[in-house]
Amino acid sequence: MIIDTIQNAAKYYAVHPRFAKAFDYINRNWADLSTMEIGKYEIDGDSLKAIISNKKGMTTAESISKFECHNKYIDIQLCINGIETMGWKPREKCQAPNGTYNEEKDVLFFSDAPDMFFQLTNGQFAIFFPEDVHAPMIGENEIRKLVIKVKI
């Protein structure tokens, strides 16, 4: 997992061959992210996809009930506006799968509790790799965010 601000994104271009293109998309659209229509956007076919959402935050219990990780995609989750709390735990420490892996949706849920919680606010992001189980969207107010799905 990586947590940082969008101003430092260039430091992570070498981590994955598609990260430069993903962060370029964010930088090119930065001025419009707060007004872009909610929905899914193709950046580079199946390799890079963007999802803009604007929702009321969930309770911790609601988010943990969908404690998730992915096998095929890395998530770059950027808080555009609001305060978002997220839970995290390394996948290797998770002991209680909640169902089986859904290949179509690229998601596996766990019933474990996060090891830690952290907050993101405007212009901060977290990168979740397949080994990162995460519980996003915890908050009391509206959270506007961008998730970029980066194919491994």
N, C-alpha and C positions, 0 to 999 in steps of 0.2 A: 504494500500500500504506500502511496505517496500522498502527502497533503502539502499544498503550497498555494501561492497566489498566482493569478494569471500573468503578472509582471515577470515571474520567474520561469514561465513555461519553457522557454528555449533551453533551459538546463536539462530537460528531459527528452529532447528530440532524439538523442542517441539510444534511448532505452528501447524503443521499438521503431521499425522502419516507417510506420504510418503515423507516428505521433506528430511529426512536423506538419503534415497535411491536416491533421485534426486540429492542432492549435492554430494553424493558419486560418482555418475556417472560423474559429472563434474570433481571432483578431480582425478578420475582414468583416465580420458581422457584429462586432462588439457594440457599435452604436445602435444597432437594430434589435439586439436580443431582448430588450425589455418590451418591445412592441411586436415582435414576430408572432405570427399566428401559431397557436398551439397545434402540435402535430409532429409528424415524422418527415424528415428531409434526407434525401440521398446525397451523400457527399462524393462517394467513390464506389458505386455499385454496392455489392454485398460486403465490401471491405471496411467501409466507413459509413455509419448512419448517425444522424442527429435526431434527438427527440426533445422537443420543447414542451414543458408542462408548467402549469400554474395551478396549484392546489393548496387547500388548507392542510397544514401539517397533521400528522397522526399522533396518537398517544404512543408512548414507548411500547406498551403491550401490543398495540395493533401492528406496529412495524416489526417487532420481534417475531410475531406470528408468521411473518414472511421473510425470515432471516435467510438470505439467498446468496448463491454464488453461481458462476457461469463457467462453462468449459471451453466455448468457442470464441468468446469475446471478452475484451478488457473494457471496463467502464471508465470513462472520464466523466465525472459528475461535477458540474460547475454550478455553484449557487450564483444566480443572476441578481436576485433580490430576496431578502428575507434572512431569517436565521434558521438554519437546518442543523439538527442534531442527528448524528449517525452512530450506529453501533458497529463494532468490528471484532472479529476473532479469526485467528488463522485456521484455515480449513483442516489442517492436520490435527488440531485439537478438538474438532467437532466430533461428537460421538453419537448423535441422535438424528439421523436423516428423517425428514418429514415427507414421506413419499419417495418416489423414484425420480431420476433425472428426466426432465421433459426436453427431448432433443429439439423439437420444433420451436419451443420458446427459449431454449438454451438456459434452463434454470433448474437448480437443485435447491430445495429448502431444507433447513435444519431446525430442530426444536431446542437446540442449545441456547444458552444466554451469551450475549457478547462479553468479551473480556474488558472492553473499554468503550467509552463514548467520547465523541468530540463534536465540535460545532464548526460549521462553515457559514460565512456570510458573504456579502456582495464581492464578487471577483475572486473568491477562493474556490479551490477544487480539490477533489480526492480522486485518485486513480486506484481502481480495484482490479487486481489480477485474478486469475482463476483460483489462486490459493487464499483469496480474501473473502470471507463470508461477511456480508454487510446488511445492516438494517437502516435504510435511508428514510428521509421524509418525516423525521420526528420534529414536531414543533407545534406551537400554539396558534400561529397566524399563517397567512398565505406565504407560500414558498414558490418562487419562480426559478426554474432550473433548466439546465441543458445537460442531457446525457449524450455523450458520443460513444457509440458502440464501435470498438476497434477489433476487427477480426485478427485472431492470433496468427 
